[in-house]
């Protein structure tokens, strides 16, 4: 049995490494050497194209919990990161060149991995599709080609998943429900039509003008040549067209009445839930290119969001990802082909380690399918399991990529008011449950 892994980024390397270490032969396809994406500069695998930080190390952080769980699963990238770490306070940061070089060496010297320098333009189409779309072969396949997937391969993916493929990421910030000040917000629908599903964050004229003036002065992120956001205008660009432009657009108060005052607010920011758990809410219409620090500073001027916890900031950049909730199981297998898996940022997990994690989980489930074992699906109390659930949750109607955060975990059985203590308890619970499920699956 041979497994084809397409893409030698973080997810692809983790997938190849897990399978190879478990005695499965792997063909790892990588186009570097023939073609480089606009984001990549080195021919080494698992290249870190943005920051060299893998975020916090402590267990009482979402990023730290994720890495600790990955270590239990035998992660290559976490091990290599520790070997190539550089001083970064409480974060795990790496010498990016040494990090990529060591992973490349480990992959290329593994006896069960054959690296094939090639541009894959067609993903396998099996069964009734074979005549019209020849496959590479009939192997198990993991697509881990990253957020810049384009060309014929993107077309091939779109043939399989239909309209469930996005070519840019224009996402609004997301905050936790518990951090919204409901003393300064209210539930309601415009003109009381339908269910009051939105959380409305009102502003009076003075509050709005203070927010507006900071918004139009906010510092924006530099755009790279591979960044696009055609057809979607950033909130700060829209605001610069006039002081009332966004007040007649995404912040329009029409049809809403604040029950605390009995009057229509001057402006209203609406928050929409991300899933059925109602734990995460996005700022409707707030696609933005502001720097992350600026988003925190400026959007916290909205009274109900003064102390908001942002689990994801708004982004507008080139990003190819599939609508995973309609397309993938929590095992990262496609719903219509048990031999075809996806992994990495193309699945909608966001971040270096999140991408790597998905490669491990996909590979574990390829292996277990080959060996006729039950799927490995981490419990939702783990960060790995929560992310697997998020990308496969069919109740999510407007899917956007998500990184590790405590907002996607189920609450503790006991209430802990102190945030640091609560996060530490969530981390300890996650590790305990991951160790238990690993033991039970052996």
Secondary structure as UniProt FT lines:
FT   STRAND          2..6
FT   HELIX           10..21
FT   TURN            22..23
FT   STRAND          25..30
FT   TURN            32..34
FT   TURN            38..39
FT   STRAND          53..56
FT   TURN            59..60
FT   HELIX           62..72
FT   TURN            73..74
FT   HELIX           76..83
FT   STRAND          85..86
FT   TURN            89..90
FT   STRAND          91..94
FT   HELIX           96..108
FT   TURN            111..112
FT   STRAND          113..117
FT   HELIX           127..129
FT   TURN            130..132
FT   STRAND          140..143
FT   TURN            147..148
FT   HELIX           151..161
FT   TURN            162..163
FT   STRAND          165..171
FT   STRAND          174..176
FT   HELIX           177..179
FT   HELIX           182..184
FT   STRAND          185..187
FT   HELIX           190..192
FT   STRAND          199..203
FT   HELIX           205..217
FT   TURN            225..226
FT   TURN            230..231
FT   HELIX           235..239
FT   TURN            240..241
FT   TURN            243..245
FT   HELIX           246..248
FT   TURN            249..251
FT   TURN            254..255
FT   TURN            259..261
FT   STRAND          267..273
FT   TURN            276..277
FT   STRAND          280..283
FT   TURN            284..285
FT   HELIX           292..299
FT   TURN            300..301
FT   HELIX           303..305
FT   TURN            306..307
FT   STRAND          310..312
FT   STRAND          315..322
FT   HELIX           324..327
FT   TURN            330..331
FT   STRAND          333..334
FT   TURN            335..336
FT   STRAND          337..342
FT   HELIX           345..347
FT   HELIX           352..370
FT   TURN            371..372
FT   TURN            380..381
FT   HELIX           383..392
FT   TURN            394..395
FT   HELIX           406..408
FT   HELIX           419..441
//
